[in-house]
């Protein structure tokens, strides 16, 4: 048998065998129609049998071993697009049914008979060809039996449906449950977000603040102290302080030598301040030491320009006193920390001291250490201190201090005080002390030099007290302005004999004459008629025995001898100003009552308070009380004019002629007293003069007290008064007394 060609056989017309619609083709060699074409191959049953139109009873099986090839594979490859192998089940389903997908697995043999005899066709059942990716199992073989008639193409077995998956539970229940859980979850998240954003926001927002918050102190300057015209007596200016961190200073001696010229301090002192030391009670090294306070800003810049290791500069405040020692005993001074220590600075420290502010804000970290825009920021504004406006007149204060210092320069180791009071307001225009000091350098002065003598200098007033005795007697009707009586040279009370420096020799003496010659005997006799209790009462009315409340801290109250402590000699000593303790300010206030038509007005230093906003608040009104009637006050002033006017020869000259002010009527009284310190009498004497001018209508009262160990005070006080009163009258342009001259006094009337 000739070998089979790989190409499909063609008939005489050129078409491929088996292309007829019936599936039958003519045999070119025998001229008979044949069967077993391509259509027959596609009509293979799953078991490899060929369905023939005639029944095919003559078929027989060909042994599997006799099959050498598949004669229809080329045709099947052409129909399958050139792919070898059988159609894979499950990957492509055709309209021909499940059995037709496995048609290429069966092979058929034919035997042709000549002469029109029937041809026996041998059908061989072949094992299905499985590809590597064929997952479907081959259908089970059918048992041998009669062939089923060939089904038409339209009636072929339908495609087998895929196996149904097992029935699951109802998914709608699960969907509902899942939806419910999702809603609950999202609702919980939403509620938590609301809580975080509304309820606990401050707690979370403030949680990290300490790590990124910076606090800066806003300085509040201390209030100033002004005189009555607004000129500053003490005020604060911005400055710097220089400090050292001893742990960072490399060479403290070299550093001290560089800083010494700029800070004006010895290099040895600076080196000592930079010496390493530990904090008290610990082993921790100290990292801060002041080198200088109140350094000028320009000097501080020069210090920073040196770029010294461990040396730093920070903002500071310096108290300046433009006048140096001007009113220093009144104003006082402050500590480097701006705390008042003495004088008005201490008395009104709470009012003058400012309240520092504070600014707290968020800053970035690292190189971005700058405020965060829109970040946390809280500012407490600084509140500067209030200022004081005093009643002191700077120009008058200067002249008063100058005159007092010049007069006391004639004494050795003396102490002096001077007070000038305006009538009728009771305002203190000047209050000077000697010795003084420079308030800018208080550490260089002795503590005693820093005291205000006008309020702390307690003395026996002496004869200046006689005006109080005479005023009380006039007011009580014990005497009249025209009273005159014989005055002996001495008088004894108890175990003490009192005498006059200007003996009257028993002659009849007028009241102006007694004041002009400062008669102790005449004053004691008048006080005897007045009585102890009434004298004590008038001493209190005139303000003795209690602080005036002027405004100075530590003001002495003086002391009056209680009635139950009076001895027989007290009836002679108290009326003439002994056994009485008083300050210069108290005595000046008593004379101011006489000048003010008998009304006592509390002396005061503070005129008004100026708030940080510039609002001015007047000081509390001074205490006032009537002491004498205007008529008796005027009569007493007229009598006191004799002290500065009587001059009847070398033996009848008044004690206060040196206090007279040319062109003005002056009423006043000299005094000689004693000084006690801690209850002990001091050597020397206290000379004083208190007067008022113009006497016809007083405008000012000036009191001068001078103590010196040598007793020269009496010769100093009156001249000092004259200069001070003269300058005061000229300073305030008070017209001279040209139309009303002082009366002529008769000391010894007939």
C-alpha positions in Angstrom: 0.0 0.0 0.0 1.4 3.3 -1.0 2.2 5.8 1.7 -0.5 8.3 2.7 0.0 11.8 1.7 -0.1 14.5 4.4 -2.2 16.7 2.1 -5.9 16.2 2.0 -7.2 14.3 -1.0 -9.0 16.1 -3.7 -11.5 14.9 -6.2 -11.5 15.5 -10.0 -13.0 18.9 -9.6 -10.2 20.0 -7.3 -12.2 20.1 -4.1 -11.2 18.4 -0.9 -12.6 15.0 -0.3 -15.5 14.9 2.0 -16.5 18.5 1.4 -19.9 17.5 0.1 -22.8 18.5 2.3 -23.8 14.9 2.9 -20.5 14.0 4.2 -19.9 11.5 1.3 -17.2 11.9 -1.3 -16.6 10.1 -4.6 -13.7 7.8 -4.9 -11.6 9.0 -7.9 -10.2 5.5 -8.5 -13.5 3.5 -8.5 -15.9 6.2 -9.4 -18.2 5.3 -6.6 -19.4 7.4 -4.0 -17.5 6.9 -0.7 -18.0 7.6 2.9 -15.7 8.5 5.7 -14.9 12.1 4.8 -14.4 15.0 7.1 -18.1 15.1 7.9 -17.9 11.5 9.0 -15.0 12.3 11.2 -16.9 15.1 12.9 -19.8 12.7 13.4 -17.8 10.4 15.6 -19.5 9.3 18.7 -17.7 9.5 22.0 -16.7 5.9 21.8 -15.1 6.3 18.3 -17.8 4.8 16.2 -18.9 6.3 12.9 -22.6 6.9 12.3 -23.4 5.8 8.9 -26.5 6.4 6.9 -26.9 2.7 6.2 -26.7 1.4 9.7 -23.1 0.2 9.6 -23.7 -3.4 10.8 -20.5 -4.6 9.2 -18.3 -2.6 11.4 -15.7 -4.3 13.4 -13.1 -3.2 15.9 -9.5 -2.9 14.9 -7.0 -3.8 17.5 -5.4 -0.9 19.2 -2.0 -2.1 18.4 -2.7 -2.1 14.6 -3.3 1.7 14.6 -0.3 3.5 13.2 -1.7 7.0 12.8 -4.7 9.2 12.6 -5.6 9.7 8.9 -7.9 12.7 9.8 -5.5 14.7 12.0 -4.4 17.0 9.1 -8.0 17.8 8.4 -8.8 18.3 12.0 -5.8 20.6 12.4 -7.0 22.7 9.5 -10.5 23.0 11.1 -9.0 23.8 14.4 -6.8 26.6 13.2 -3.6 24.6 13.1 -3.6 23.4 16.7 -2.9 19.9 17.4 -4.8 17.7 19.7 -8.4 17.4 20.6 -10.6 20.2 21.7 -10.1 20.8 25.5 -13.1 20.3 27.5 -14.2 23.2 29.7 -12.1 25.7 27.7 -14.1 25.9 24.4 -17.7 24.8 24.0 -19.1 24.5 20.5 -22.6 24.0 19.2 -21.7 20.4 18.3 -21.9 19.2 21.9 -19.6 17.7 24.4 -18.9 14.6 22.2 -17.9 16.6 19.1 -15.1 18.3 21.1 -13.4 15.0 21.4 -13.8 14.0 17.7 -10.1 14.2 17.0 -9.4 11.4 19.5 -11.1 8.7 17.3 -9.6 7.2 14.3 -11.5 5.2 11.6 -10.4 2.7 8.9 -12.0 2.1 5.7 -11.9 -0.8 3.3 -13.2 -0.3 -0.2 -14.6 -3.2 -2.3 -14.7 -3.2 -6.0 -17.5 -3.8 -8.4 -20.1 -2.1 -6.3 -19.8 -4.4 -3.4 -20.5 -3.2 0.0 -17.5 -1.8 1.8 -16.8 -2.8 5.2 -15.7 0.0 7.5 -13.7 -0.7 10.5 -14.1 1.6 13.3 -11.5 1.7 16.1 -12.2 3.3 19.3 -9.3 5.4 20.3 -8.2 6.7 23.6 -8.9 10.3 23.9 -5.9 12.6 23.5 -5.5 14.8 26.5 -3.6 17.9 26.5 -1.5 19.0 29.4 -4.1 21.5 30.4 -7.1 19.3 30.0 -8.7 19.2 33.4 -11.9 17.4 32.4 -12.1 13.7 32.8 -12.9 11.6 29.7 -16.5 10.6 29.7 -17.1 6.9 30.6 -17.2 4.4 27.8 -20.4 3.2 26.5 -21.1 -0.5 26.5 -21.4 -2.3 23.2 -24.9 -2.3 21.7 -26.9 -1.3 18.8 -26.0 2.0 17.4 -28.2 4.8 17.8 -29.5 6.5 14.7 -27.6 9.6 13.7 -29.2 12.7 15.1 -29.5 15.7 12.9 -27.3 18.7 13.6 -30.1 20.7 15.1 -31.0 17.9 17.5 -27.5 17.4 18.9 -27.0 17.1 22.6 -26.9 20.5 24.3 -23.9 21.7 26.1 -23.7 20.3 29.6 -24.4 22.9 32.2 -21.8 23.5 34.8 -22.2 21.8 38.1 -24.2 24.0 40.4 -22.4 25.2 43.5 -23.8 24.2 46.9 -26.6 26.3 48.2 -25.3 29.0 50.6 -27.1 30.9 53.4 -29.2 33.9 52.6 -26.6 36.8 51.9 -29.1 39.5 52.8 -28.9 38.7 56.5 -25.1 39.0 56.4 -25.3 42.3 54.4 -27.7 43.7 57.0 -25.4 42.7 59.9 -22.3 44.1 58.1 -24.1 47.4 57.4 -25.2 47.7 61.0 -21.7 47.0 62.3 -20.2 49.6 59.8 -22.7 52.2 60.9 -21.9 51.6 64.6 -18.2 51.8 63.9 -18.5 55.1 62.0 -20.9 56.5 64.5 -18.4 55.8 67.3 -15.6 57.4 65.3 -17.7 60.5 64.7 -18.7 60.9 68.3 -15.1 60.6 69.4 -14.0 63.2 66.9 -16.7 65.6 68.2 -15.5 65.0 71.8 -11.9 65.6 70.9 -12.7 68.8 69.0 -15.1 70.3 71.5 -14.9 68.9 75.0 -11.2 67.9 75.5 -9.6 70.3 73.0 -8.0 72.5 75.6 -6.4 69.5 77.4 -4.9 68.2 74.3 -3.9 71.6 72.9 -2.2 72.5 76.1 -0.5 69.2 76.5 2.6 70.1 74.5 2.8 73.8 75.3 5.6 73.7 77.9 8.0 72.3 75.3 7.4 75.1 72.9 6.3 78.1 75.0 8.6 81.0 75.8 7.9 83.5 78.6 9.4 87.0 78.4 9.1 89.5 81.2 7.9 92.9 80.2 9.6 95.5 82.3 7.6 98.1 84.2 9.6 101.3 85.0 9.4 102.7 88.5 7.5 105.9 89.0 9.3 109.2 89.2 9.3 111.8 91.9 8.8 115.4 90.7 8.9 118.8 92.4 5.9 121.1 92.4 6.8 122.4 88.9 7.2 118.9 87.3 11.0 118.9 87.4 12.3 115.4 88.2 14.0 114.8 91.6 14.3 111.1 90.9 13.4 109.0 87.9 14.3 105.7 86.3 16.2 105.2 83.0 16.8 102.1 81.0 20.2 100.6 81.6 22.0 97.3 81.5 23.6 95.0 84.0 26.8 93.0 83.3 27.1 89.5 84.8 29.4 86.6 84.5 29.0 82.8 84.4 32.1 81.7 86.3 31.9 78.2 84.8 32.4 79.7 81.3 35.0 82.3 82.1 38.4 81.1 80.8 40.7 83.6 82.4 39.0 85.7 85.1 42.1 87.9 85.7 42.5 88.8 82.0 38.8 89.3 81.7 38.7 91.6 84.7 41.5 93.7 83.2 39.5 94.2 80.0 36.3 95.1 81.8 37.8 97.4 84.5 38.1 100.5 82.3 34.5 100.1 80.9 32.8 99.4 84.2 34.9 101.8 86.3 35.6 99.1 88.9 39.0 97.7 90.1 40.1 94.7 88.2 40.8 92.9 91.5 37.1 93.3 92.6 35.9 92.1 89.2 38.2 89.0 89.4 36.9 88.2 92.9 33.3 88.3 91.7 34.2 85.9 88.9 35.8 83.4 91.2 34.2 80.0 90.9 31.9 79.2 93.9 29.1 76.9 94.7 25.5 77.7 95.6 24.9 77.9 99.3 24.3 74.6 100.9 25.0 72.6 97.7 27.8 71.4 95.5 26.3 72.9 92.4 28.5 75.5 90.9 27.1 79.0 90.7 26.5 80.3 87.2 25.6 83.8 87.9 27.4 86.7 89.4 26.7 90.5 89.1 29.6 92.5 87.9 27.9 95.9 87.6 24.4 97.3 87.7 22.9 100.3 86.0 25.5 100.4 83.3 25.0 102.9 80.5 23.7 101.3 77.2 26.7 102.6 75.3 29.1 101.0 77.8 27.2 97.7 77.7 27.6 97.7 73.9 31.3 98.1 74.3 31.3 95.2 76.7 29.5 93.0 74.3 31.9 94.0 71.5 34.7 92.4 73.5 33.0 89.0 73.1 34.4 87.7 76.4 33.6 84.1 77.3 31.1 83.9 80.1 30.3 87.6 80.1 26.7 88.6 79.4 24.6 91.8 79.4 20.9 92.1 80.2 18.3 94.8 80.6 18.3 96.8 83.8 16.9 99.9 85.3 18.9 102.7 86.9 17.6 105.3 89.3 18.8 108.8 88.5 18.7 111.8 90.8 19.5 114.8 88.6 20.2 117.0 91.5 22.7 114.7 93.2 22.2 115.8 96.8 19.2 118.0 96.1 16.5 116.9 98.5 18.3 113.6 98.9 17.4 113.4 102.6 13.8 113.7 101.6 13.7 111.6 98.4 15.9 108.8 99.7 17.3 106.0 97.5 16.5 102.5 96.1 18.3 99.2 96.0 19.8 97.9 92.7 16.5 95.9 92.4 14.5 99.2 92.5 13.2 98.7 96.0 12.9 101.8 98.1 15.2 101.8 101.1 15.0 105.2 102.6 13.0 108.5 102.4 10.0 108.9 100.2 11.3 106.1 98.0 10.7 103.7 100.9 7.5 105.4 102.2 5.7 105.1 98.9 7.5 102.1 97.5 4.2 100.2 96.8 2.9 103.2 94.8 6.1 103.9 92.9 6.9 100.3 92.1 5.7 99.0 88.7 4.2 95.6 88.1 6.1 93.8 85.4 4.1 92.2 82.6 4.6 88.9 80.9 4.3 87.7 77.4 4.0 83.9 76.8 4.0 82.6 73.2 4.8 79.6 71.1 8.0 79.5 69.2 9.5 77.1 66.7 12.2 74.7 67.5 15.9 74.8 66.4 16.7 77.5 63.9 13.1 78.6 63.7 13.0 79.9 67.2 10.5 82.6 66.3 6.9 83.2 67.3 4.5 80.9 65.5 1.9 82.9 63.6 -1.5 82.1 65.0 0.0 80.0 67.8 -0.6 80.3 71.5 0.0 83.8 72.8 -0.9 85.4 76.0 0.2 88.9 77.1 -0.1 90.5 80.5 0.7 94.1 80.0 3.2 95.7 82.3 1.9 98.4 84.6 4.4 101.2 85.2 4.5 102.6 88.7 2.7 105.8 89.6 4.6 109.0 90.2 4.7 111.5 93.0 4.5 115.2 92.6 5.8 116.9 95.8 5.1 120.3 97.2 8.9 120.9 97.2 10.2 123.7 95.0 13.4 122.6 93.5 14.9 126.1 93.2 13.9 127.0 96.8 15.2 123.6 98.0 18.5 124.2 96.4 18.9 127.6 98.0 17.8 126.4 101.4 20.4 123.6 101.3 23.1 126.0 100.1 22.4 128.5 102.8 22.2 126.0 105.6 25.4 124.3 104.5 27.2 127.6 104.3 26.1 128.7 107.8 26.9 125.3 109.3 30.4 125.3 107.7 31.2 127.8 110.5 30.6 125.2 113.1 32.4 121.9 113.8 30.4 118.7 113.6 27.1 120.5 113.6 23.6 119.2 112.6 21.1 121.5 111.0 17.5 121.5 109.7 15.5 124.0 107.8 11.8 123.9 106.9 9.8 126.4 104.7 6.0 126.1 104.8 3.5 128.0 102.6 0.6 129.8 104.3 -2.3 128.9 104.3 -2.0 125.6 102.4 0.5 124.0 104.8 2.6 122.8 101.8 6.3 122.2 102.6 8.2 124.2 100.0 11.7 123.2 101.2 13.0 120.8 103.8 16.8 120.7 104.1 19.1 118.7 106.3 22.8 119.0 107.1 24.9 117.1 106.5 23.6 115.8 103.3 24.6 113.1 100.8 24.4 112.3 97.1 21.5 110.0 96.6 23.2 108.5 93.5 25.9 107.1 95.8 24.2 106.3 99.1 26.8 103.7 100.0 29.4 106.4 100.4 27.5 108.3 103.1 27.2 107.5 106.8 23.7 106.4 108.0 23.4 109.5 110.2 24.1 111.7 107.2 21.2 110.2 105.3 18.6 111.1 108.0 16.1 113.8 107.5 16.9 116.1 110.4 13.6 118.0 110.1 11.6 115.0 111.2 14.2 113.0 113.2 16.1 115.7 115.0 14.5 115.8 118.4 15.4 118.7 120.6 14.3 120.8 123.5 12.8 123.6 121.5 13.8 126.2 124.1 12.5 129.7 123.8 10.7 129.2 120.5 8.1 127.3 122.7 7.2 130.6 124.5 5.0 131.6 121.6 2.8 128.6 122.4 2.6 129.7 126.1 1.7 133.3 125.1 -0.9 132.1 122.6 -2.6 129.8 125.0 -2.7 132.6 127.6 -4.2 135.0 125.1 -6.8 132.6 124.0 -7.8 131.7 127.6 -8.0 135.3 128.5 -5.2 135.1 131.1 -3.4 138.0 129.4 -4.2 140.7 126.8 -2.0 142.4 124.3 -1.6 145.4 126.6 -0.7 143.3 129.7 2.4 144.5 131.6 3.7 143.5 135.0 7.0 143.7 137.0 9.5 141.1 136.2 12.3 140.1 138.6 15.6 138.8 137.5 15.0 135.2 138.8 12.2 132.9 139.7 12.3 129.6 141.6 10.1 126.6 140.9 10.8 123.6 143.1 14.5 123.1 143.4 15.4 125.0 140.3 16.0 128.8 139.9 15.4 130.3 136.5 16.9 133.6 135.4 16.8 136.0 132.5 19.6 136.9 130.2 18.2 140.4 129.9 17.5 141.4 133.6 14.5 143.6 134.1 15.5 144.4 137.7 11.9 144.3 138.8 10.7 146.8 136.3 7.3 146.6 134.7 7.6 144.9 131.3 5.2 144.6 128.4 4.4 141.3 126.6 6.2 142.4 123.4 9.2 143.3 125.6 9.1 139.8 127.3 9.2 138.2 123.8 11.9 140.6 122.5 14.2 139.9 125.4 13.1 136.3 125.8 12.2 136.7 129.5 12.0 133.3 131.2 10.7 134.8 134.4 7.8 136.7 132.7 6.8 133.5 130.7 6.9 131.3 133.8 4.6 133.8 135.7 2.1 133.8 132.8 2.2 130.0 132.6 1.5 129.9 136.3 -1.8 131.8 135.8 -2.6 129.6 132.8 -2.2 126.3 134.7 -0.6 123.0 133.9 -3.5 121.2 132.2 -4.5 124.1 129.9 -0.9 124.4 128.8 -0.6 120.7 128.0 -3.9 121.0 126.1 -2.6 123.8 123.9 0.7 122.0 123.3 -1.4 119.2 121.8 -3.5 121.6 119.8 -0.4 123.1 118.3 0.7 119.6 117.2 3.3 118.7 119.7 3.7 115.2 121.1 2.6 113.4 117.9 3.9 113.0 114.3 2.7 115.5 111.9 2.0 112.9 109.2 3.9 114.9 106.6 4.8 111.8 104.7 8.4 111.0 105.7 9.0 107.6 107.1 10.3 107.2 110.6 9.1 110.6 111.7 9.7 111.2 115.4 6.6 112.1 117.5 8.4 114.0 120.1 7.2 113.9 123.7 5.1 115.9 126.1 5.6 115.6 129.8 2.4 114.0 131.1 0.6 115.9 133.9 1.2 113.1 136.4 5.0 113.4 135.8 5.2 117.1 136.5 7.5 118.0 139.4 7.6 121.4 141.0 10.4 122.4 138.7 8.4 121.4 135.7 6.2 124.4 136.2 9.2 126.5 135.4 10.9 124.4 132.7 7.9 123.3 130.5 6.6 126.9 129.7 10.0 128.0 128.4 10.4 125.0 126.2 12.4 122.5 128.3 11.2 119.1 129.4 9.6 119.0 126.0 10.7 117.0 123.0 9.9 118.3 119.5 11.2 118.2 116.0 11.9 121.2 113.8 8.9 120.3 111.6 6.5 120.2 114.6 7.6 123.6 115.7 7.4 125.0 112.2 3.8 123.7 111.9 2.9 125.4 115.3 4.1 128.7 114.0 2.3 128.2 110.8 -0.9 128.0 112.8 -0.2 131.4 114.3 0.6 132.7 110.8 -2.7 131.2 109.5 -4.9 133.2 111.7 -4.9 130.6 114.4 -5.8 127.5 112.3 -3.5 124.5 112.4 -2.9 122.9 109.0 -1.1 119.6 108.8 2.2 120.1 106.9 2.5 117.8 103.9 5.0 116.9 101.2 2.9 115.1 98.6 0.8 117.3 96.3 -0.7 114.7 94.0 -0.2 111.2 92.6 0.2 110.8 88.8 -1.0 107.5 87.5 0.6 105.5 84.7 -2.1 106.8 82.4 -1.3 110.4 83.4 -4.3 110.9 85.5 -3.6 113.2 88.4 -5.1 112.5 91.8 -4.7 115.1 94.5 -3.3 114.0 97.8 -5.6 113.6 100.8 -6.7 116.9 102.3 -4.5 117.9 105.3 -5.9 117.8 108.8 -6.9 121.2 110.1 -8.2 122.5 113.4 -8.6 125.8 115.1 -6.2 126.7 117.9 -6.4 130.5 118.3 -8.9 133.0 117.2 -7.9 135.2 114.3 -7.8 138.2 116.6 -5.5 136.6 119.2 -3.3 135.1 116.4 -2.9 138.6 114.9 -2.1 140.0 118.3 0.5 137.4 118.9 2.1 138.0 115.5 2.3 141.7 116.4 4.1 140.9 119.6 6.5 138.6 117.8 7.5 141.4 115.5 9.3 143.0 118.5 11.9 140.2 118.4 13.2 141.5 115.1 12.7 145.2 115.6 13.4 146.3 119.2 16.8 148.0 119.4 17.1 150.4 122.2 20.9 150.5 122.6 23.5 148.0 123.4 21.7 146.7 126.5 18.2 146.7 125.1 18.4 145.0 121.9 16.1 142.2 120.9 17.4 138.7 120.4 16.3 138.3 116.8 17.6 141.4 115.1 19.8 139.3 112.9 16.8 137.7 111.4 15.2 140.8 110.1 14.6 140.9 106.3 15.0 144.4 104.8 11.8 145.7 103.4 9.5 143.2 105.1 7.9 143.0 108.5 9.0 139.8 110.2 7.5 138.1 113.2 9.4 135.3 114.9 11.2 134.0 117.9 14.7 132.9 118.8 15.4 129.8 120.8 18.1 128.0 122.7 17.6 124.4 123.6 19.3 121.1 124.3 19.8 118.0 122.3 19.2 114.5 123.6 20.3 111.3 121.9 19.0 108.0 123.3 17.9 109.9 126.4 21.4 111.3 127.0 22.1 115.0 126.9 24.6 116.1 124.3 27.2 118.8 124.7 26.6 122.2 123.2 23.3 123.8 122.5 20.6 124.0 119.8 20.1 127.5 118.4 16.9 128.1 116.5 14.8 130.8 114.9 11.2 130.5 113.6 9.6 133.4 111.8 7.0 134.4 109.3 6.7 137.2 106.7 5.2 139.5 105.8 4.0 139.7 109.4 0.9 141.7 108.5 -0.3 138.9 106.3 2.1 136.0 106.4 2.9 134.0 103.3 5.7 131.8 104.5 7.1 130.3 107.7 10.7 129.5 107.9 12.2 127.4 110.7 16.0 126.9 111.2 17.5 124.6 113.9 21.2 124.3 114.4 23.1 122.1 116.9 26.8 122.3 117.4 29.0 121.0 120.2 30.5 124.4 120.7 27.2 126.1 121.1 27.5 128.4 118.0 24.0 127.5 116.9 22.4 130.7 118.2 24.7 132.8 116.0 23.9 130.8 112.9 20.2 130.2 113.0 19.0 133.9 112.7 21.3 134.8 109.8 20.4 131.6 108.0 16.7 132.5 108.4 17.2 135.9 107.0 18.7 134.6 103.8 16.2 131.9 103.4 13.2 134.1 104.0 14.6 136.9 101.8 15.1 134.5 98.9 11.7 132.9 99.3 9.9 136.3 99.2 11.9 137.4 96.2 11.4 134.0 94.5 7.7 134.2 94.7 7.7 138.0 94.1 6.0 139.0 97.3 5.8 142.8 97.5 7.7 144.5 100.4 5.8 145.9 103.3 5.9 149.6 102.3 2.5 150.8 103.5 2.4 149.1 106.9 5.6 149.5 109.0 6.2 147.6 112.1 4.9 149.3 115.3 7.1 150.9 117.8 7.3 148.7 120.9 7.7 149.9 124.5 9.6 147.3 126.4 9.3 148.9 129.9 6.1 151.0 129.9 5.6 153.5 132.7 
